[in-house]
Amino acid sequence: MIKVFYGENRVKAREEIQKFLGENYEVVEGADLGVKDLPNIFWGTSLFSEERAVLVRDILANKEVAGEIKKYLDSPHKVAILEMKVDKRSNAYKDLQGQVEFLEFVLPQKKNAGLVFEIYRVAKKDGVKAVKMLDEIKEEQEPLMFLGLMVSQAVRDYAARPRAKEKRALLELSKLDMQLKRESTLQPWVLISSFLLRLGA
């Protein structure tokens, strides 16, 4: 079975891919594939199991192989194709439409996107107030995107006034980025709130 997952909301797409494929799956970079690689991906078996779970990233952008996928619709394996976007005018899309399931994951509209920058500015003076502001909007935010917006504000601040405090904020944000990607046991908003409290200290 083949499913195509696409859209800018990679977090939600990956959650759904994991539901489809399970915890353990192979990952293949579609940009590196040639036509000769496709039989092994879609029909090949492994030593441990006849049914495989495979995630293929960005294969539809690889025009050499995208048009060949239609030949493998009878794959006995679970194959998830992950794309940032899908060109609905392409032959590959037209070949697969109606034959495989396309699932789109769009980012939610952020009513309070500008408030992220305000939270960062407030945190530089009053971390407690910034955390209260964060509590009001975090339900409609995605932690890594929120972090990215704070980083962009911190870079602008440092470019305007390259002082020790601005440099320290950038270093703290780089540590926070690594923590968010590494510490699966901690709540991401707890880590972000902790950063906001430290920023104003």
Secondary structure, DSSP 8 states (H G I E B T S, - for coil): -EEEEESS-HHHHHHHHHHHH-S--EEEEGGG--GGGHHHHHT---SS-SS-EEEEES-TT-HHHHTTGGGGTT-SSEEEEEES---TTSHHHHHHBTTBEEEE------TTHHHHHHHHHHHTT-HHHHHHHHHHHGGG--HHHHHHHHHHHHHHHHHH---HHHHHHHHHHHHHHHHHHH-TTS-HHHHHHHHHHHHT-
